[in-house]
Amino acid sequence: MAGRAGGATGRPPLTERRRAETRMEIAEEAVRLFAAKGVAAVTAEDIASASGVSTRTLWRYFRSKEECVRPLLTTGLELLSERLRECRADHGSLAEAILGIQYDDADASPRLRALGDLLRLCRDEPGLRAVWLEAHYDAEAAFAAMIAERTGLPADDLAVRVEAGVLNTALRIGVEDWALRPEREAGPSFTETVTRAVRMVDAVAKS
């Protein structure tokens, strides 16, 4: 079928993938520098230099130095949204669909470590915390759209918005609980923690 983005495989075009890779590289370097020096001591020029791009390129991708971390915060939500779109609409609620997705923490362990470091920084850095909350605000709209598609209700229907908001909050709190645990490596994994949070939402919905 002509005009399909990414060709027959459905993958994004090379330039789009490279752009996403560059944004993620910038995000990972920003977190590394913020963790080592503190947000206030790090400049956009520092992040650009560490990432191997010009400051002009960095500003083309991001509105502020704090926003440089956004790709790391949204990559999991984007992957989740992508997999949920592949699920059959009659699979049940969105929470049930999420519980049916298989993940492998080992495949993403370096990025998960960076995400954990970043969320710990968010506790004391209002600029980073604002980016984290904004990412979830945007995700909530995406969840509402998927729930609307499954139920046939408008995305702005109160019941749809409440379901999307509860699910989104459970995911956010689950991730934060994992990241802020004093001994992250010793306790439940990222996937186990987030799955437990979603199961709570599913149990309430069925009660």
C-alpha positions, 0 to 999 in steps of 0.5 A: 500500500503506497504512502505507508510511513516506514515502508512495508515493515511499518518502522519509522523512516531512518531519519525519524529513527535517527532523530529519536536516537539523538534525542535519547542520547541527549536525555541520557547525557543530561541525566548523567550530568544532572546526577553528577553536578546538580541541575543548576550547575549544568548548562545547555552547552554542557549537555550538547558537548557531552552528547556530541551535538551543537547547542543549536541542535539541542535547542531545536529538539528541546525548549529548556535544559530540563526538558532534555530528559523528556525522551527518557521519561516518555519512552516507556509510555510510548512503547506501552501505547504502541503495544496497546494499539496492537491489542484487540479492542475486545481484550477487555479493559485497558488495565487488563490489556496492559497486564497481558503485555510481556516485558523484559527488564533485562533488555532495558536495564541501562535505561531503567537505571537512568530513569531511576536516577532521574526520578530521584532527582525529580524529588528536589528539582522542580523543573525536572518534576514539571517535565515528568508530570507534563509527560503523564498529562500527555499520556493521560490523553493518549489513554483516554483516546484508546479507552474511547476507541474500545468503548465507543464513548467520546474521549472527553466523556467523564467515565473515560477521563476518570478511567484514563486518569486512574490508570495513568496515576497508577502507572506513575506511582508504580514507577515512582515507587520502584525508582525511589525505593532505597534498595532498588536492586534488592526488591521487586523489579520495575515490571513487577512493581508497575504490574502490581499497581495496575492490578490494584486498578483492575481489582477496584474496577471489578469489585 
